């Protein structure tokens, strides 16, 4: 391996190593970022699941509390209905008590009147009793009748005594009746007062118990409503957290998608770069192989004598031996030399083309590997390896082929146009 080839391969290996290292580095970074994002994604998804579970639990708790609230509300409604009914009953009882009190007051007034009548009769009765105690009743009656002036007076006296005695009996009877009625009315009043007071007390106790139950149920309802409100707030907070986590998840997913897209682009770029480097390496290997083969062929095949148009016009002063020496020196000077040249293509089968090179070689068949060169740069007759063309003979010249310019022979004009104008690397083999 020549020094130039060794240097090229060394540089190529370094570039390849650097590219591979960069690829691994970028891949590592991408994988690290991807792993980190995947972990963040998994963590966020777990948080969302936990939040959803919490929301579900709170929703169940909310439903349970709502059911309890409805039950308590129903109980309160029933209690209020009972309270309303009890209040109506209490109002009716109070009305009855009021009417009873009016009746009692009336009875009391009647008792007072009866007591006054009894008191007034008491004096009469007491006086009659005193008179009866002083005189025997029978003797009084007899004296009254015996003192009559005549029979008519006797009859009159007899009627008066009877009337008197009957009146006394009526007075006593009425007096006793009034006393009995007074006692009866008193007992009835006492009974009514006790019944009404008991009813009022029962209703009042019932009302107190109802009020107590209402207060208890109201307190429970208030607690349940507060708990319900707390659960609703917790659900709202959890839902808000879920929304935030979902937004965060979407951001992470977008980031992952972008990183994957970027990684894909990098991978494609790396693959493209690797393919390019491989193609270049394969081309270089092929070139080196062709070059080695060409060198072997050049070493084994005899040197062809190149006839030039100028060779036919030999000058007497220049000998054949001198020309040969000059050619060998020129060949040795350029042998193994690598250079970059501007290359175009031409064909022997064009309008006005003779099909004969400057060295007198007929190339009209189009199968020859011939290049036109500037003899001052590349000696005529030299074997030259042209990148992308192969090993050719420097066997032609051209008016436009000056300096680092070559023209490669191709079979047709279309092939010449397809070749175009390009910069290629050539190696002068001998």
C-alpha positions as CSV (number, residue, x, y, z in Angstrom):
1,X,0.0,0.0,0.0
2,X,1.3,3.4,-1.0
3,X,1.7,6.2,1.4
4,X,-1.2,8.2,0.0
5,X,-3.5,5.1,0.2
6,X,-2.5,4.5,3.8
7,X,-3.1,8.1,4.7
8,X,-6.5,8.0,3.0
9,X,-7.6,4.8,4.8
10,X,-6.4,6.2,8.1
11,X,-8.5,9.4,7.7
12,X,-11.5,7.3,6.5
13,X,-11.3,5.0,9.6
14,X,-11.1,8.1,11.9
15,X,-14.2,9.6,10.2
16,X,-16.1,6.4,10.3
17,X,-15.2,5.9,14.0
18,X,-16.3,9.5,14.8
19,X,-19.5,9.0,12.9
20,X,-20.3,5.7,14.7
21,X,-19.4,7.3,18.1
22,X,-21.7,10.2,17.3
23,X,-24.4,7.8,16.3
24,X,-24.0,5.9,19.5
25,X,-23.9,9.1,21.6
26,X,-27.0,10.6,19.9
27,X,-28.7,7.2,20.2
28,X,-27.8,7.1,23.9
29,X,-29.1,10.6,24.5
30,X,-32.3,9.8,22.5
31,X,-32.8,6.5,24.4
32,X,-32.2,8.3,27.8
33,X,-34.7,11.0,26.9
34,X,-37.1,8.4,25.6
35,X,-36.7,6.4,28.8
36,X,-37.2,9.5,30.9
37,X,-40.3,10.5,29.0
38,X,-41.6,7.0,29.1
39,X,-41.2,6.9,32.9
40,X,-42.9,10.3,33.2
41,X,-45.7,9.0,30.9
42,X,-46.1,5.9,33.0
43,X,-46.0,7.9,36.2
44,X,-48.6,10.4,34.9
45,X,-50.8,7.5,33.7
46,X,-50.6,5.9,37.1
47,X,-51.5,9.2,38.8
48,X,-54.5,9.6,36.4
49,X,-55.6,6.0,37.3
50,X,-55.3,6.8,41.0
51,X,-57.2,10.1,40.5
52,X,-60.0,8.3,38.6
53,X,-60.2,5.7,41.3
54,X,-60.4,8.5,43.9
55,X,-63.1,10.2,41.9
56,X,-65.1,6.9,41.6
57,X,-64.8,6.4,45.4
58,X,-65.9,9.9,46.0
59,X,-68.8,9.6,43.6
60,X,-70.0,6.5,45.5
61,X,-69.6,8.4,48.7
62,X,-71.5,11.3,47.2
63,X,-74.3,9.0,46.1
64,X,-74.5,7.4,49.6
65,X,-74.6,10.8,51.3
66,X,-77.2,12.0,48.8
67,X,-79.3,9.0,49.6
68,X,-78.9,9.7,53.4
69,X,-79.8,13.3,52.8
70,X,-82.9,12.3,50.9
71,X,-83.9,9.9,53.6
72,X,-83.4,12.5,56.3
73,X,-85.3,15.0,54.2
74,X,-88.1,12.6,53.8
75,X,-88.1,12.0,57.6
76,X,-88.1,15.7,58.2
77,X,-91.0,16.1,55.8
78,X,-92.9,13.4,57.7
79,X,-92.0,15.1,61.0
80,X,-93.2,18.5,59.7
81,X,-96.4,16.8,58.6
82,X,-96.9,15.3,62.1
83,X,-95.9,18.6,63.7
84,X,-98.4,20.5,61.5
85,X,-101.1,17.9,62.4
86,X,-100.1,18.1,66.1
87,X,-100.2,21.9,66.0
88,X,-103.7,21.7,64.5
89,X,-104.7,19.2,67.2
90,X,-103.1,21.4,69.9
91,X,-104.9,24.4,68.5
92,X,-108.2,22.5,68.6
93,X,-107.5,21.4,72.1
94,X,-106.7,24.9,73.2
95,X,-109.9,26.0,71.6
96,X,-111.8,23.3,73.5
97,X,-110.0,24.4,76.6
98,X,-111.0,27.9,75.9
99,X,-114.6,26.9,75.4
100,X,-114.5,24.7,78.5
101,X,-113.0,27.6,80.4
102,X,-115.9,29.7,79.3
103,X,-118.4,27.0,80.3
104,X,-116.6,26.7,83.6
105,X,-116.8,30.4,84.2
106,X,-120.5,30.2,83.3
107,X,-121.0,27.3,85.7
108,X,-119.0,29.1,88.3
109,X,-121.4,32.1,87.9
110,X,-124.4,29.7,88.1
111,X,-122.9,28.2,91.2
112,X,-122.6,31.6,92.7
113,X,-126.2,32.3,92.0
114,X,-127.3,29.0,93.4
115,X,-125.2,29.6,96.4
116,X,-126.8,33.0,96.9
117,X,-130.3,31.3,96.5
118,X,-129.3,28.7,99.0
119,X,-128.0,31.3,101.3
120,X,-131.2,33.3,101.1
121,X,-133.3,30.2,101.7
122,X,-131.0,29.3,104.5
123,X,-132.4,32.2,106.6
124,X,-136.0,31.2,105.9
125,X,-135.4,27.6,106.6
126,X,-133.5,28.4,109.8
127,X,-136.4,30.6,111.0
128,X,-138.9,28.0,110.2
129,X,-136.8,25.4,112.0
130,X,-136.6,27.6,115.0
131,X,-140.4,28.1,115.0
132,X,-140.9,24.4,114.6
133,X,-138.5,23.6,117.4
134,X,-140.3,26.1,119.8
135,X,-143.7,24.7,119.1
136,X,-144.7,21.2,118.3
137,X,-145.6,21.0,114.7
138,X,-148.8,19.2,115.4
139,X,-149.8,21.6,118.1
140,X,-149.2,24.5,115.9
141,X,-151.4,23.0,113.2
142,X,-154.1,22.2,115.7
143,X,-154.0,25.7,117.3
144,X,-154.2,27.2,113.9
145,X,-157.3,25.2,113.0
146,X,-159.0,25.4,116.4
147,X,-158.7,29.2,116.4
148,X,-160.9,29.4,113.3
149,X,-164.0,31.5,113.6
150,X,-166.2,29.2,111.5
151,X,-166.0,26.3,109.3
152,X,-165.2,28.4,106.3
153,X,-162.3,29.9,108.2
154,X,-161.3,26.4,109.3
155,X,-161.2,25.2,105.7
156,X,-159.2,28.3,104.8
157,X,-156.8,27.7,107.6
158,X,-156.6,24.0,106.7
159,X,-155.6,25.0,103.1
160,X,-153.0,27.5,104.4
161,X,-151.4,25.0,106.7
162,X,-151.2,22.5,103.9
163,X,-149.8,25.0,101.5
164,X,-147.3,26.2,104.1
165,X,-146.2,22.7,104.9
166,X,-145.9,21.9,101.1
167,X,-143.9,25.1,100.5
168,X,-141.5,24.1,103.2
169,X,-141.1,20.8,101.6
170,X,-140.5,22.4,98.2
171,X,-138.1,24.8,99.6
172,X,-136.2,22.0,101.2
173,X,-136.3,19.9,98.1
174,X,-135.2,22.7,95.9
175,X,-132.5,23.6,98.3
176,X,-131.2,20.1,98.3
177,X,-131.4,19.9,94.5
178,X,-129.4,23.2,94.2
179,X,-126.8,21.9,96.6
180,X,-126.5,18.6,94.6
181,X,-126.3,20.5,91.3
182,X,-123.5,22.7,92.7
183,X,-121.5,19.6,93.7
184,X,-122.2,18.0,90.4
185,X,-121.1,21.1,88.5
186,X,-118.0,21.4,90.6
187,X,-117.1,17.7,89.8
188,X,-117.8,18.2,86.1
189,X,-115.6,21.3,86.0
190,X,-112.8,19.5,87.8
191,X,-113.1,16.6,85.4
192,X,-113.1,18.8,82.3
193,X,-110.2,20.8,83.6
194,X,-108.2,17.6,84.3
195,X,-109.0,16.1,80.8
196,X,-108.2,19.2,79.0
197,X,-105.0,19.9,80.9
198,X,-103.9,16.3,80.3
199,X,-104.6,16.6,76.6
200,X,-102.8,19.9,76.5
201,X,-99.9,18.4,78.4
202,X,-99.7,15.4,76.1
203,X,-99.8,17.5,73.0
204,X,-97.2,19.8,74.5
205,X,-94.9,16.8,75.3
206,X,-95.5,15.4,71.8
207,X,-94.7,18.8,70.3
208,X,-91.5,19.0,72.4
209,X,-90.5,15.5,71.3
210,X,-91.2,16.5,67.7
211,X,-89.2,19.7,68.0
212,X,-86.4,17.7,69.5
213,X,-86.5,15.2,66.6
214,X,-86.7,18.0,64.1
215,X,-83.7,19.7,65.7
216,X,-81.8,16.4,65.7
217,X,-82.7,15.6,62.1
218,X,-81.9,19.2,61.0
219,X,-78.5,19.0,62.6
220,X,-77.9,15.6,60.9
221,X,-79.1,17.0,57.7
222,X,-76.8,20.0,58.0
223,X,-73.9,17.7,58.8
224,X,-74.7,15.6,55.8
225,X,-75.1,18.6,53.5
226,X,-71.7,19.9,54.7
227,X,-70.2,16.4,54.1
228,X,-71.9,16.3,50.7
229,X,-70.5,19.8,49.8
230,X,-67.0,18.7,50.9
231,X,-67.2,15.5,48.8
232,X,-68.4,17.6,45.8
233,X,-65.5,20.0,46.3
234,X,-63.1,17.0,46.5
235,X,-64.6,15.5,43.3
236,X,-64.2,18.9,41.6
237,X,-60.6,19.1,42.8
238,X,-59.8,15.5,41.7
239,X,-61.5,16.2,38.4
240,X,-59.4,19.4,38.0
241,X,-56.3,17.4,38.9
242,X,-57.2,14.7,36.4
243,X,-57.6,17.4,33.7
244,X,-54.2,18.8,34.6
245,X,-52.7,15.4,34.5
246,X,-54.4,14.6,31.2
247,X,-53.0,17.8,29.8
248,X,-49.6,16.9,31.1
249,X,-50.0,13.4,29.6
250,X,-50.9,14.9,26.3
251,X,-47.8,17.1,26.5
252,X,-45.6,14.1,27.3
253,X,-47.1,12.1,24.5
254,X,-46.5,15.0,22.1
255,X,-42.9,15.3,23.3
256,X,-42.4,11.5,22.9
257,X,-44.0,11.6,19.5
258,X,-41.6,14.5,18.5
259,X,-38.6,12.7,20.0
260,X,-39.6,9.6,18.1
261,X,-40.0,11.6,15.0
262,X,-36.6,13.2,15.6
263,X,-35.1,9.8,16.4
264,X,-36.6,8.4,13.2
265,X,-35.1,11.3,11.3
266,X,-31.7,10.8,13.0
267,X,-31.9,7.1,12.3
268,X,-32.8,7.8,8.7
269,X,-30.0,10.3,8.5
270,X,-27.6,7.9,10.2
271,X,-28.7,5.1,7.9
272,X,-28.3,7.4,4.9
273,X,-24.9,8.5,6.1
274,X,-23.9,4.9,6.8
275,X,-25.2,3.9,3.3
276,X,-23.2,6.8,1.8
277,X,-20.1,5.9,3.7
278,X,-20.5,2.2,2.8
279,X,-21.0,3.2,-0.8
280,X,-17.9,5.4,-0.7
281,X,-16.0,2.6,1.1
282,X,-17.2,0.1,-1.5
283,X,-16.3,2.4,-4.3
284,X,-12.9,3.1,-2.8
285,X,-12.4,-0.6,-2.3
286,X,-13.4,-1.3,-5.9
287,X,-11.2,1.5,-7.1
288,X,-8.3,0.2,-5.1
289,X,-9.0,-3.3,-6.5
290,X,-9.3,-2.0,-10.0
291,X,-6.2,0.1,-9.5
292,X,-4.2,-2.9,-8.2
293,X,-5.5,-5.0,-11.1
294,X,-4.6,-2.3,-13.5
295,X,-1.1,-2.0,-12.1
296,X,-0.6,-5.7,-12.4
297,X,-1.8,-5.6,-16.0
298,X,0.5,-2.7,-16.7
299,X,3.5,-4.5,-15.3
300,X,2.8,-7.7,-17.2
301,X,1.8,-6.3,-20.6
302,X,4.4,-4.9,-23.0
303,X,4.6,-1.2,-23.6
304,X,2.6,-0.2,-26.7
305,X,4.3,2.1,-29.0
306,X,2.3,5.2,-29.6
307,X,2.3,6.7,-32.9
308,X,1.8,10.4,-33.1
309,X,1.3,12.5,-36.1
310,X,4.4,14.3,-35.2
311,X,6.3,11.0,-35.2
312,X,5.9,10.6,-38.9
313,X,7.7,13.9,-39.4
314,X,10.9,12.9,-37.9
315,X,13.6,15.6,-37.7
316,X,17.0,14.5,-38.7
317,X,18.6,16.1,-35.6
318,X,16.5,14.1,-33.1
319,X,17.3,10.4,-32.8
320,X,14.9,7.7,-31.9
321,X,16.9,6.8,-28.9
322,X,16.6,10.4,-27.5
323,X,12.8,10.3,-27.9
324,X,12.6,7.0,-26.1
325,X,14.7,8.3,-23.2
326,X,12.5,11.4,-22.9
327,X,9.4,9.3,-22.9
328,X,10.7,7.0,-20.1
329,X,11.6,10.1,-18.0
330,X,8.2,11.6,-18.5
331,X,6.5,8.3,-17.6
332,X,8.6,7.8,-14.5
333,X,7.8,11.4,-13.5
334,X,4.0,10.9,-13.7
335,X,3.8,7.2,-12.7
336,X,1.6,6.6,-9.7
337,X,0.5,10.2,-9.5
338,X,-3.0,10.9,-8.3
339,X,-4.9,14.1,-9.3
340,X,-8.3,15.6,-9.6
341,X,-9.4,16.7,-13.1
342,X,-12.4,18.1,-14.8
343,X,-13.9,15.4,-17.0
344,X,-16.2,15.5,-20.0
345,X,-17.1,12.9,-22.6
346,X,-17.0,12.7,-26.4
347,X,-17.9,10.2,-29.1
348,X,-16.2,9.1,-32.4
349,X,-19.6,8.7,-34.0
350,X,-20.7,12.3,-34.4
351,X,-21.2,14.6,-37.4
352,X,-17.8,15.7,-38.7
353,X,-15.9,13.2,-36.5
354,X,-13.2,11.1,-38.2
355,X,-13.2,8.3,-35.7
356,X,-9.3,8.5,-35.5
357,X,-7.5,9.8,-32.5
358,X,-4.5,12.2,-32.4
359,X,-2.3,9.1,-32.1
360,X,-3.8,7.6,-35.3
361,X,-5.9,4.9,-33.6
362,X,-9.3,4.1,-35.1
363,X,-11.9,4.2,-32.3
364,X,-15.1,4.3,-34.5
365,X,-16.3,1.0,-33.0
366,X,-16.8,2.9,-29.7
367,X,-15.5,0.0,-27.6
368,X,-12.1,1.5,-26.8
369,X,-11.1,3.0,-23.4
370,X,-9.5,6.2,-24.7
371,X,-9.1,9.6,-23.0
372,X,-8.0,12.9,-24.5
373,X,-5.4,14.6,-22.4
374,X,-3.0,17.5,-22.3
375,X,0.4,15.8,-23.0
376,X,2.1,18.3,-20.8
377,X,0.2,17.0,-17.8
378,X,-0.4,13.3,-18.8
379,X,2.0,11.8,-21.4
380,X,0.4,10.2,-24.4
381,X,0.4,6.4,-24.2
382,X,0.0,6.4,-20.4
383,X,-2.3,4.0,-18.7
384,X,-4.7,6.1,-16.5
385,X,-7.2,4.9,-14.0
386,X,-10.3,7.2,-14.2
387,X,-12.8,7.1,-11.3
388,X,-16.2,5.9,-12.6
389,X,-14.7,5.0,-16.0
390,X,-12.0,2.5,-15.4
391,X,-8.5,2.0,-16.9
392,X,-8.0,3.9,-20.1
393,X,-5.2,4.9,-22.5
394,X,-4.1,8.5,-22.9
395,X,-4.4,8.3,-26.7
396,X,-6.0,11.5,-27.9
397,X,-5.8,15.3,-27.6
398,X,-8.1,18.2,-28.1
399,X,-8.1,21.9,-28.6
400,X,-10.1,22.5,-25.4
401,X,-8.2,19.9,-23.4
402,X,-5.7,22.0,-21.6
403,X,-4.2,21.5,-18.2
404,X,-6.2,19.4,-15.7
405,X,-8.9,18.5,-18.2
406,X,-9.7,15.1,-19.8
407,X,-12.3,13.9,-22.3
408,X,-13.4,10.3,-22.0
409,X,-14.5,8.3,-25.1
410,X,-18.0,6.9,-24.9
411,X,-20.0,4.9,-27.5
412,X,-22.7,7.6,-28.3
413,X,-23.7,11.2,-28.0
414,X,-26.5,10.3,-25.5
415,X,-23.9,8.6,-23.3
416,X,-21.7,11.8,-23.6
417,X,-24.6,14.0,-22.6
418,X,-25.4,11.6,-19.7
419,X,-21.8,11.7,-18.5
420,X,-21.9,15.5,-18.5
421,X,-19.2,17.5,-16.8
422,X,-17.8,16.3,-13.5
423,X,-14.7,16.3,-11.3
424,X,-13.0,12.9,-10.9
425,X,-10.0,11.4,-9.4
426,X,-7.5,9.8,-11.7
427,X,-4.3,7.9,-11.2
428,X,-1.5,7.7,-13.7
429,X,-0.4,4.1,-13.7
430,X,2.8,4.2,-15.8
